[in-house]
Amino acid sequence: GQQVMQIPQYQHVQEGEDFTTYCNSSTTLSNIQWYKQRPGGHPVFLIQLVKSGEVKKQKRLTFQFGEAKKNSSLHITATQTTDVGTYFCAGFGGATNKLIFGTGTLLAVQP
Amino acid sequence: EPEVTQTPSHQVTQMGQEVILRCVPISNHLYFYWYRQILGQKVEFLVSFYNNEISEKSEIFDDQFSVERPDGSNFTLKIRSTKLEDSAMYFCASSVARQYFGPGTRLTVT
């Protein structure tokens, strides 16, 4: 079945450093979504990318969807302690209504 | 911002017992979902529901699971005979354009 992997599994940074998580799908995705889950919380939608090669920015966060629509990345510039949490990519593959989540990257930010 | 609500927040049950997890989706949403997340792992799709029927389900969603929309507001997930490996966080979500997740129900099977 469709698999969505993320690397790294865990990243520990000093506050102010940049952070990137990479998402790779085994199949082509119709779109990619990104979610943030705070410790003990629920997934919160961040953004959706639909077009091949699309880049979107939200303040310090930059999201990219690969040309082949099989990979994506999230980059955070100058991390803050409020960025702590697990970042999941998720996508719909083909003609399906199943949202398949990636394995997630846990970000820890040291003040 | 509108919210999906879920009850209870934590449910402890004995193996073999039936549990019903409840969700109130956002009122004008048409698609409803259940996901589960085993502690420390990724979020896994269980089932999607539209127009009063299941539109898709995963291989996890076997005969022990069922969903229902008993009235105009609630959306429930029933597990008929719980197993230890059903212990997880269960999230309900609803959507129009994008999915809104509820706070989850932590199910502990002992």
HADDOCK unambig.tbl for C-alpha pairs under 7 A between the chains (distance, minus, plus):
assign (segid A and resid 41 and name CA) (segid B and resid 103 and name CA) 6.65 0.50 0.50
assign (segid A and resid 42 and name CA) (segid B and resid 101 and name CA) 6.59 0.50 0.50
assign (segid A and resid 42 and name CA) (segid B and resid 102 and name CA) 6.85 0.50 0.50
assign (segid A and resid 42 and name CA) (segid B and resid 103 and name CA) 5.41 0.50 0.50
assign (segid A and resid 42 and name CA) (segid B and resid 104 and name CA) 6.75 0.50 0.50
assign (segid A and resid 43 and name CA) (segid B and resid 101 and name CA) 6.34 0.50 0.50
assign (segid A and resid 44 and name CA) (segid B and resid 101 and name CA) 6.86 0.50 0.50
assign (segid A and resid 97 and name CA) (segid B and resid 56 and name CA) 6.58 0.50 0.50
assign (segid A and resid 98 and name CA) (segid B and resid 45 and name CA) 6.60 0.50 0.50
assign (segid A and resid 98 and name CA) (segid B and resid 56 and name CA) 6.83 0.50 0.50
assign (segid A and resid 99 and name CA) (segid B and resid 45 and name CA) 6.49 0.50 0.50
assign (segid A and resid 100 and name CA) (segid B and resid 44 and name CA) 6.98 0.50 0.50
assign (segid A and resid 100 and name CA) (segid B and resid 45 and name CA) 6.53 0.50 0.50
assign (segid A and resid 101 and name CA) (segid B and resid 42 and name CA) 6.74 0.50 0.50
assign (segid A and resid 101 and name CA) (segid B and resid 43 and name CA) 5.94 0.50 0.50
assign (segid A and resid 101 and name CA) (segid B and resid 44 and name CA) 6.65 0.50 0.50
assign (segid A and resid 102 and name CA) (segid B and resid 42 and name CA) 6.75 0.50 0.50
assign (segid A and resid 103 and name CA) (segid B and resid 42 and name CA) 5.12 0.50 0.50
assign (segid A and resid 104 and name CA) (segid B and resid 42 and name CA) 6.39 0.50 0.50
